[in-house]
Amino acid sequence: MSKDSENIKKMADQLRQGSTLTGLSCPACFSPLFKIKSKGLWCVSCQKPVKTAKEGENEPDTTQSQVSSTLETTLLTKIQELEKQLAEETDPEKLNTIGTSLSILLENLEKTRKIKKTP
């Protein structure tokens, strides 16, 4: 069976399963896109989800979410390191410095998590 015949069969199966054929096409292969309840927009040919952007909006950036995840991990590691120092320190000036650093790291962690949640 040819690839086109296989794709047509898969598309027919999607329709039988209750998916909705949209008027949109895949930006990669130009096949019609289906709206699937559990997956959103889906390209049957590519077997991948497809995200759309309205005109004038930036396209979704997966690199940004990867950077956010890496940054979050780094911030958590630094917070844990400072927590250990805080537990052992007795000098008030050093405690103040560690506290200030912790406060800054926690604020940045909160900002990073907000960025990750933003669609």
C-alpha positions as CSV (number, residue, x, y, z in Angstrom):
1,M,0.0,0.0,0.0
2,S,1.4,3.5,-0.9
3,K,2.1,6.1,1.7
4,D,-0.8,8.2,0.4
5,S,-3.2,5.3,0.7
6,E,-2.0,4.6,4.2
7,N,-2.6,8.3,5.2
8,I,-6.1,8.3,3.7
9,K,-6.9,5.2,5.6
10,K,-5.6,6.8,8.8
11,M,-7.6,9.9,8.1
12,A,-10.8,7.9,7.6
13,D,-10.1,6.1,10.9
14,Q,-9.8,9.4,12.7
15,L,-13.1,10.5,11.3
16,R,-14.7,7.2,12.5
17,Q,-13.3,7.8,16.0
18,G,-15.0,11.2,16.2
19,S,-12.2,13.5,15.3
20,T,-13.1,16.7,13.3
21,L,-11.5,17.5,10.0
22,T,-10.5,21.2,10.0
23,G,-9.9,23.6,7.2
24,L,-6.3,23.9,8.2
25,S,-3.3,22.1,6.7
26,C,0.0,20.9,8.2
27,P,2.8,23.4,7.7
28,A,5.3,20.6,7.2
29,C,3.5,18.2,4.8
30,F,0.3,20.2,3.9
31,S,-2.0,17.3,4.9
32,P,-5.4,18.2,6.4
33,L,-5.3,18.7,10.1
34,F,-7.7,17.0,12.5
35,K,-9.0,18.2,15.8
36,I,-8.7,15.3,18.3
37,K,-10.1,15.8,21.8
38,S,-7.1,14.4,23.6
39,K,-4.4,15.8,21.4
40,G,-5.8,19.1,20.0
41,L,-4.7,19.8,16.3
42,W,-3.1,16.7,14.9
43,C,-1.4,15.8,11.6
44,V,-2.2,12.2,10.8
45,S,0.6,12.1,8.1
46,C,3.3,13.4,10.4
47,Q,1.8,11.8,13.5
48,K,2.5,15.0,15.4
49,P,0.5,17.7,17.2
50,V,0.4,21.1,15.4
51,K,0.3,24.4,17.2
52,T,-1.2,27.5,15.5
53,A,-0.5,31.1,16.0
54,K,-2.9,33.9,15.1
55,E,-1.7,36.5,12.7
56,G,0.6,38.9,14.4
57,E,1.5,36.5,17.2
58,N,4.8,34.9,17.7
59,E,5.0,31.2,17.0
60,P,5.3,29.0,20.0
61,D,8.9,28.6,21.0
62,T,10.0,25.3,22.4
63,T,13.5,26.6,22.9
64,Q,12.1,29.1,25.4
65,S,10.5,26.4,27.5
66,Q,13.7,24.3,27.4
67,V,15.7,27.3,28.6
68,S,13.2,27.9,31.3
69,S,13.4,24.3,32.5
70,T,17.2,24.4,32.6
71,L,17.2,27.8,34.4
72,E,14.7,26.4,36.9
73,T,16.9,23.4,37.6
74,T,19.9,25.7,38.1
75,L,18.1,28.0,40.4
76,L,16.9,25.1,42.5
77,T,20.4,23.7,42.8
78,K,21.7,27.1,43.9
79,I,18.9,27.5,46.5
80,Q,19.8,24.1,47.9
81,E,23.5,25.0,48.2
82,L,22.6,28.2,50.0
83,E,20.2,26.4,52.3
84,K,23.1,24.1,53.4
85,Q,25.3,27.2,54.0
86,L,22.5,28.9,55.9
87,A,22.1,26.0,58.3
88,E,25.8,25.9,59.1
89,E,26.6,29.7,59.3
90,T,26.6,31.6,62.5
91,D,28.2,34.9,61.4
92,P,25.3,37.5,61.2
93,E,26.9,39.4,58.2
94,K,27.3,36.1,56.2
95,L,23.7,35.1,57.2
96,N,22.5,38.4,55.9
97,T,24.4,37.9,52.6
98,I,23.1,34.3,52.2
99,G,19.5,35.5,53.0
100,T,19.7,38.2,50.4
101,S,21.0,35.8,47.8
102,L,18.3,33.3,48.7
103,S,15.6,36.0,48.3
104,I,16.9,36.9,44.8
105,L,17.1,33.3,43.7
106,L,13.5,32.6,45.0
107,E,12.2,35.7,43.2
108,N,13.9,34.5,39.9
109,L,12.5,31.0,40.4
110,E,9.0,32.4,40.8
111,K,9.5,34.5,37.6
112,T,10.8,31.5,35.7
113,R,7.8,29.4,36.7
114,K,5.4,32.1,35.6
115,I,7.1,32.3,32.2
116,K,6.7,28.5,31.8
117,K,3.0,28.7,32.6
118,T,2.4,31.5,30.0
119,P,1.1,30.0,26.8
